C-alpha cells in the first residue's frame, strides 16, 4: 500500500472520529448534566443496575415486561466494571454513543441512494428534534433508538465487506434482543427480501445469515412474550378510546409534535380562537396526511412501504396497550404535554422523513424547498434545544453512604423520577 493511500485512509478515519465527536457534543450539549452530573432514570437503577449488581450475569436470562432487554443489562454490567459511582456516567456515554453510531450510519455509503442533502437534513432533525425530555439520554429508552438503527440497516443496501457485515450482525443481535421491536422489523425484512428476489419462494431460497439470525431473535422474543404474558407489568386501566380522540392524538403528537414542542401545540389547541382545531381542523389535517401517504405507497417501492409499516405498527401497538396511567383513562393522558414522549420518538422522526420524501418528489424545486424547510425550522430547533436537567434527589449522596456500608447490608438509593429507588445489597 502506497504512502498516499495510507494518508488518505488515515485522513478518512480522522474525519469519522471528528464527526463522531461533534455529534456526541451536540447530543450532550442539549442536557449537559448527562455527563457533568450523571444520575439514573427509573428502570436504569431500579431494574438494570440493581440486577447487574445483585444478580450478576444471571440477570441476562431474565425477561422484563415480557421480553429481553439485553442492551440495558449489558450496559450496566460494563458500567459496574468502573465502579458503582461511575456506572451512571458510563451508561450515559454508551447511550449517547449508540445515537452517534446511528447518525453516522445514516450518513454512510450504505444509504447513498438518497441524496446527501436529505440525509443531512434528517440527521439535523434527529439531533435537534423536540419533545425528548423523557428519554434524554438514558439506557431505559435506548431500545427505541436501537430499533431505528436496525430499521436503517434493513432499509439500506446490503452489506458487502466483512467489516460492514460484522457491524450489521452486532447491531442486529443487540437491537433484536433489546426490545419487542424485532417482531415488527421482521415483517420489514420479509417485505425487503420478497421485493429483492421477486417472490416468497426465491426469498426463502436465498436466505442468508442475517435473515437466519433475525428469525432466531424473533423466536426468542416471541417465546418470551408468550411465556410471560400473564406476568407483564402493564396497566389494567381503561383506554378511554374514541375515534375523535385518536385523530387528536395523531394530529397533535405526530403531525404537529414533529415540529413544535408539546407545550406549544397544546397551548395553541386550547385557544378559543382555534377551537375548531379540536374537531374539524384535526380531521382535515389527518385527511391530507393520509391521502398523501396512500398516494406515495401506490407510486413507491419497498423502502417506502416499510418506512410506513414500521412506525404505523409502533403507534398502533402503543395505543392498543400503553403504559400511561394505572388508574385513569389512558388515551386522554396523551394530550397532556410531556405525556408518553417515548412512544413518539420513532413516529416523529418517520414523519419528518416523509416530509423530506415529499419534497424530493418536487423535481427542480426540491432543493429550494428543502432549503426553505430547514431555514423555517431552525428557530424551532433553538427554542427546543435545551432540555431540563434531572432533579437532584440525593442519588450521589446515597451512593457515598452505600460505599461505606459493611458487606451484606442492604440500602435503598434514591433515583429519578422523584419517589423511585433502587435496592442494593453491599458486596
C-alpha positions in Angstrom: 0.0 0.0 0.0 1.5 3.3 -1.1 2.1 6.2 1.4 -0.5 8.3 -0.4 -3.2 5.7 0.1 -2.3 5.3 3.8 -2.5 9.0 4.3 -5.9 9.1 2.6 -7.2 6.3 4.8 -5.8 8.0 7.9 -7.5 11.2 6.9 -10.8 9.4 6.3 -10.6 7.8 9.8 -9.8 11.1 11.3 -12.8 12.7 9.6 -15.0 9.9 11.0 -13.7 10.5 14.5 -14.2 14.2 14.3 -17.8 13.7 13.1 -18.5 11.3 15.9 -17.1 13.8 18.5 -19.2 16.6 17.0 -22.4 14.6 17.2 -21.5 13.4 20.7 -21.0 17.1 21.7 -24.4 18.2 20.3 -26.3 15.4 22.0 -24.6 16.1 25.4 -25.0 19.9 25.0 -28.8 19.7 25.0 -28.6 18.4 28.6 -25.1 18.8 30.0 -25.9 17.1 33.3 -25.9 13.8 31.4 -22.1 14.0 31.7 -21.5 16.6 34.4 -23.9 15.2 37.0 -25.0 11.8 35.8 -27.9 10.1 37.5 -30.1 7.1 37.0 -33.6 7.3 35.5 -36.4 4.9 36.5 -35.6 1.3 35.3 -32.0 2.3 34.8 -31.5 1.9 38.5 -34.5 0.0 39.8 -34.1 -2.9 37.4 -30.9 -2.7 35.2 -28.2 -1.6 37.6 -29.7 -3.3 40.6 -30.0 -6.5 38.6 -26.4 -6.3 37.3 -25.1 -5.6 40.9 -27.2 -8.0 42.9 -27.7 -10.9 40.4 -24.7 -10.6 38.1 -24.6 -12.5 34.8 -27.8 -14.4 35.8 -29.8 -11.2 35.2 -29.3 -11.7 31.4 -31.5 -14.7 31.5 -34.5 -12.8 32.8 -37.0 -11.1 30.5 -38.5 -7.8 31.7 -42.1 -6.8 30.9 -42.4 -9.8 28.6 -39.2 -9.5 26.5 -35.4 -9.5 26.8 -33.7 -6.1 27.1 -30.1 -7.1 26.6 -28.6 -3.6 26.0 -29.8 -2.4 29.4 -28.3 -5.3 31.3 -25.1 -5.3 29.2 -24.6 -1.6 29.7 -24.7 -1.6 33.5 -22.6 -4.8 33.6 -20.0 -2.8 31.8 -20.6 0.3 33.9 -20.0 -1.6 37.1 -16.5 -2.5 35.9 -15.7 1.2 36.5 -17.3 1.2 40.0 -20.8 1.8 41.3 -20.2 5.6 41.4 -19.3 5.7 37.7 -21.9 3.3 36.4 -24.4 6.1 35.5 -21.8 8.1 33.6 -20.7 5.0 31.7 -24.3 4.2 30.8 -24.9 7.7 29.6 -21.8 7.6 27.4 -22.9 4.3 25.9 -26.4 5.7 25.3 -25.0 8.8 23.5 -22.6 6.7 21.5 -25.4 4.5 20.2 -27.1 7.6 18.9 -23.8 8.8 17.3 -23.3 5.5 15.5 -26.9 5.6 14.2 -26.3 9.1 12.8 -23.1 8.1 11.2 -24.7 5.1 9.6 -27.4 7.3 8.0 -24.6 9.4 6.5 -22.6 6.4 5.3 -22.3 5.0 1.8 -24.8 2.2 2.7 -27.6 4.8 2.1 -26.0 6.6 -0.8 -29.1 6.1 -2.9 -30.6 9.0 -1.0 -29.0 12.4 -1.8 -26.7 13.5 0.9 -28.6 16.8 1.4 -31.7 14.9 2.5 -29.7 12.7 4.8 -28.0 15.7 6.4 -31.5 17.3 6.9 -32.7 14.1 8.5 -29.7 13.9 10.8 -30.0 17.6 11.8 -33.7 16.9 12.7 -32.7 13.8 14.6 -30.2 15.7 16.7 -32.5 18.7 17.4 -36.0 17.2 17.4 -38.3 18.4 20.2 -40.2 16.5 22.9 -37.3 14.3 24.1 -37.2 15.1 27.8 -38.5 11.7 28.9 -35.9 9.6 27.1 -33.0 12.0 27.1 -30.5 10.4 27.5 -30.8 7.0 29.3 -30.4 3.3 28.7 -34.0 2.6 29.6 -35.2 4.2 26.4 -32.3 3.4 24.1 -34.2 0.4 22.8 -36.3 2.8 20.7 -33.1 4.2 19.1 -31.7 0.7 18.5 -34.9 -0.2 16.7 -34.4 2.8 14.4 -30.8 1.7 13.9 -31.8 -1.9 12.9 -34.5 -0.5 10.7 -32.0 1.7 8.9 -29.8 -1.4 8.3 -32.8 -3.2 6.7 -33.6 0.0 4.7 -30.0 0.3 3.5 -28.1 -1.6 0.8 -27.0 -5.0 1.9 -23.5 -5.2 3.5 -20.8 -6.5 1.2 -17.5 -6.1 3.1 -16.6 -8.2 6.1 -16.5 -5.1 8.4 -20.0 -4.0 7.3 -21.4 -7.5 7.8 -19.8 -7.7 11.3 -21.4 -4.3 12.1 -24.8 -5.5 10.9 -24.7 -8.7 12.9 -23.6 -6.9 16.1 -26.4 -4.3 15.8 -28.9 -7.0 14.8 -28.2 -9.2 17.8 -28.1 -6.3 20.4 -31.1 -4.5 18.9 -33.3 -7.5 18.4 -32.7 -8.8 21.9 -33.3 -5.4 23.5 -37.0 -4.9 22.9 -40.1 -6.2 21.2 -39.5 -4.3 18.0 -37.9 -7.3 16.2 -41.5 -8.5 15.8 -42.2 -5.5 13.6 -38.8 -5.3 12.0 -39.0 -9.0 10.9 -42.0 -8.0 8.8 -40.0 -5.2 7.2 -37.1 -7.6 6.4 -39.6 -10.1 4.9 -41.0 -7.4 2.6 -37.5 -6.4 1.6 -36.4 -9.9 0.7 -39.6 -10.6 -1.3 -39.2 -7.4 -3.3 -35.5 -8.0 -3.8 -35.7 -11.6 -5.0 -39.0 -11.4 -6.8 -41.3 -13.5 -4.6 -41.6 -15.5 -1.4 -40.1 -18.7 -2.8 -37.0 -17.0 -4.1 -36.6 -15.1 -0.8 -36.7 -18.4 1.1 -34.1 -20.0 -1.3 -31.7 -17.1 -1.0 -32.0 -16.7 2.8 -28.7 -15.6 4.4 -27.0 -15.5 7.8 -28.5 -12.1 8.6 -32.0 -13.4 7.9 -31.4 -16.5 10.0 -30.2 -14.5 13.0 -33.2 -12.2 12.7 -35.5 -15.3 12.7 -33.7 -16.7 15.8 -34.0 -13.4 17.7 -37.7 -13.2 16.6 -38.4 -16.6 18.1 -36.6 -15.8 21.3 -38.5 -12.6 21.9 -41.8 -14.1 20.7 -41.4 -17.0 23.2 -40.5 -14.6 26.0 -43.7 -12.6 25.3 -45.9 -15.7 25.0 -44.5 -17.5 28.1 -44.6 -14.4 30.4 -47.8 -12.9 29.1 -49.5 -13.3 32.5 -46.8 -11.5 34.3 -46.5 -8.4 32.2 -46.3 -5.3 34.3 -48.8 -3.4 32.2 -51.6 -1.1 33.3 -55.1 -2.5 33.6 -56.6 1.0 33.4 -59.2 1.5 30.6 -58.0 3.0 27.4 -60.8 5.7 27.1 -60.5 5.3 23.4 -62.6 7.0 20.7 -62.2 7.9 17.0 -62.1 11.6 17.6 -59.5 11.2 20.4 -57.4 9.1 18.0 -57.4 11.9 15.4 -56.4 14.4 18.1 -53.6 12.3 19.3 -52.2 11.7 15.8 -52.6 15.3 14.7 -51.1 16.9 17.9 -48.4 14.3 18.9 -47.2 13.2 15.5 -48.0 15.8 12.8 -47.6 19.0 14.9 -45.4 17.4 17.5 -42.8 16.6 14.9 -42.0 20.3 14.6 -43.3 22.0 17.8 -42.9 21.3 21.5 -45.9 19.7 23.2 -46.4 22.9 25.3 -46.7 25.0 22.1 -49.1 22.5 20.4 -51.4 22.2 23.4 -51.4 25.9 24.2 -52.3 26.5 20.6 -55.1 24.0 20.6 -56.6 25.4 23.8 -57.1 28.9 22.5 -60.7 29.8 22.0 -60.0 31.3 18.6 -58.7 27.9 17.4 -61.4 25.8 19.0 -62.0 24.1 15.6 -58.6 22.5 16.0 -60.1 20.1 18.4 -62.5 19.0 15.7 -62.6 19.7 12.0 -59.1 21.1 11.7 -57.7 17.9 13.2 -59.7 15.8 10.8 -58.7 17.9 7.9 -55.0 17.7 8.8 -55.0 14.0 9.2 -57.1 13.5 6.0 -54.4 15.4 3.9 -51.6 13.4 5.6 -53.3 10.0 5.0 -54.1 10.8 1.4 -50.5 11.9 0.8 -49.2 8.7 2.3 -51.6 6.4 0.4 -50.7 8.1 -2.9 -46.9 7.7 -2.2 -47.5 4.0 -1.3 -49.0 3.3 -4.7 -46.2 5.0 -6.6 -43.2 3.9 -4.4 -41.3 0.8 -3.8 -40.5 -1.5 -0.8 -38.4 1.1 1.0 -41.3 3.5 1.3 -43.6 0.7 2.3 -41.5 -0.4 5.2 -41.0 3.2 6.2 -44.7 3.5 6.7 -45.3 0.0 8.1 -42.8 0.2 10.9 -43.9 3.4 12.6 -47.5 2.5 12.0 -47.1 -0.8 13.8 -45.3 1.1 16.6 -48.0 3.6 17.2 -50.8 1.0 16.6 -49.5 -1.3 19.4 -48.7 1.7 21.6 -52.3 2.9 21.5 -53.6 -0.6 21.9 -51.6 -1.3 25.1 -50.0 1.9 26.5 -48.5 2.3 29.9 -49.6 5.9 30.7 -51.7 5.6 33.9 -52.6 2.9 36.4 -56.0 4.3 37.3 -57.2 6.9 34.8 -58.3 6.5 31.2 -55.0 6.2 29.3 -55.7 7.8 25.9 -56.6 11.3 27.3 -53.2 11.4 29.0 -51.5 11.5 25.6 -53.0 15.1 25.3 -51.1 16.2 28.3 -47.7 18.0 27.5 -44.9 15.5 28.0 -47.1 12.5 28.4 -45.6 9.4 26.8 -42.9 11.1 24.8 -41.0 7.9 24.4 -43.8 6.5 22.3 -43.4 9.2 19.6 -39.6 9.2 19.1 -39.9 6.9 16.1 -43.1 8.3 14.6 -41.9 11.9 14.7 -38.6 11.1 13.0 -40.5 9.0 10.4 -43.0 11.8 9.7 -40.1 14.3 9.2 -38.5 11.9 6.8 -41.9 11.6 5.0 -41.9 15.4 4.6 -38.4 15.1 3.1 -39.6 12.4 0.7 -42.5 14.6 -0.5 -40.0 17.5 -1.1 -37.7 15.1 -3.0 -40.5 14.5 -5.5 -40.8 18.1 -6.4 -38.4 18.0 -9.3 -36.3 21.1 -9.9 -37.9 22.8 -7.0 -36.9 20.2 -4.4 -33.6 21.6 -3.3 -35.1 25.1 -2.9 -38.0 23.7 -0.9 -35.6 21.7 1.2 -33.6 24.8 2.0 -36.8 26.7 2.9 -37.9 23.9 5.2 -34.6 23.9 7.1 -34.5 27.7 7.3 -38.0 27.7 8.7 -37.5 25.1 11.4 -34.0 26.2 12.6 -35.6 28.8 15.0 -37.7 25.9 16.4 -34.6 23.9 17.0 -33.1 26.7 19.1 -36.3 27.2 21.0 -36.4 23.5 21.9 -32.6 22.9 22.1 -32.2 23.0 25.9 -33.7 20.1 27.9 -34.2 20.5 31.6 -31.8 18.5 33.8 -32.9 15.8 36.1 -33.8 16.9 39.7 -31.3 16.3 42.4 -32.9 13.6 44.5 -29.9 12.6 46.7 -28.5 9.9 44.3 -24.9 10.9 44.7 -25.1 11.3 48.4 -26.8 7.8 48.8 -24.0 6.2 46.7 -21.4 7.6 49.0 -23.3 6.3 52.0 -23.6 2.9 50.4 -19.9 2.7 49.7 -19.3 2.9 53.5 -21.7 0.1 54.4 -20.4 -3.2 55.6 -20.6 -6.2 53.4 -24.1 -7.8 53.2 -26.1 -4.8 54.3 -28.9 -3.5 52.1 -29.8 0.0 51.3 -32.4 1.9 49.2 -30.8 4.5 46.9 -32.9 7.4 45.6 -33.1 7.9 41.8 -35.2 9.9 39.3 -38.0 10.4 38.9 -39.0 11.6 42.4 -40.1 8.7 44.5 -38.2 6.0 42.7 -35.4 4.0 44.3 -33.1 1.0 43.7 -32.3 -1.6 46.3 -28.7 -2.9 46.6 -27.0 -5.4 48.8 -23.4 -4.4 49.5 -20.8 -6.9 48.2 
